[in-house]
């Protein structure tokens, strides 16, 4: 397969083929679009965390006001605040569903499929999950704020943005981590929470194979103790919570100054560590190319990472310009959120559908179906995110969910389904096998034929 093959570009590095898709022909085309205008975000906007409403501060203040009203037995004020809470609940639900719709629309319609795939990769790499109704509407705004604008910048900048973000501090319980010997720790008898420190090392930077020990995890956790989030103030660094004394992480001593500069220094050191370059490069290559990517690709990416100080655009270029990245067999399996948008692209679903898609269709036709396929949207089981290896998606329940969606949902979305015999080429291109062509020809109805093509192994693979 030649470098820049249009079909491989669309399938392996993008979101699939389709009558409305404009294929990226060469690696530099994909990179140029990536550094250019983010047209999909402009067309299908999602507010950033800072812009999203209601904010955590607004919800916090309402709780305080309600407590005061109850203490004063002020029934009129209680009724007013209950009405406000109901408004907040409706606004949160609306934002959640608008974010889901617009994320799905971007993946299904964007000319810049590589960008959307990278957003999915980094959002999964830096997983956060809402643990309660107060933050359910804020996961996508976190991605929009901390990740999407930094896709082509330095890895260190993205790492810093997600590490101090309120959603990460809340999800990994950093808000409960206090230096045991700090002023607050001695008064409250509360101690460290190592979650953020451990995930920084094991997931976000060096990987589980990295050269760190449990002692490094603890020392890093002590260094991070000042990081906190207050609903009424946002991110804060609280010196009274910082564990006193110097800390040593990976042999580097960070002085006992109890300030944010220490935290920034250790984050930068982790971001630029050679083990981080290898881990991030391997993970990107595994996500896009193969469960066992050629070592030569990883080496080229990691070298560019080291040479450029973690310039992500240079790392992507190193991946896209390596011949083996295009020659590897199509063995990766699309995630459910990769499968569904690629099906919509193949069917030629246009903007009008998303503009008018009611919440019930989004819920029953997509969100719940994704859960059945094994990808509960924005709710991975743990901080390591959703599965990245092919075999983890090929499960009886997951594949049954894909087949059921393929056989039942497309006919509810398109009034006049395409002829399955021509749809094979639109959806699969040169990847269409004779068994799939035969199934498309032999189908008794168009709906059955379309379903068989979408449910085929050829369509599931990148």
Helices and strands as residue ranges (DSSP letters): H 6-12, H 27-35, H 39-43, H 56-71, H 75-109, H 113-125, G 136-138, H 139-142, I 143-147, G 148-150, H 155-163, H 166-171, G 174-176, H 183-188, H 195-199, I 200-204, H 214-223, G 224-226, E 227-230, E 234-237, G 239-241, E 247-249, E 252-254, H 260-271, H 274-288, H 295-308, H 312-320, H 324-327, H 336-347, H 351-356, H 359-362, I 363-367, H 368-373, G 390-392, H 396-408, H 410-413, H 420-428, G 429-431, H 434-442, H 446-455, H 457-460
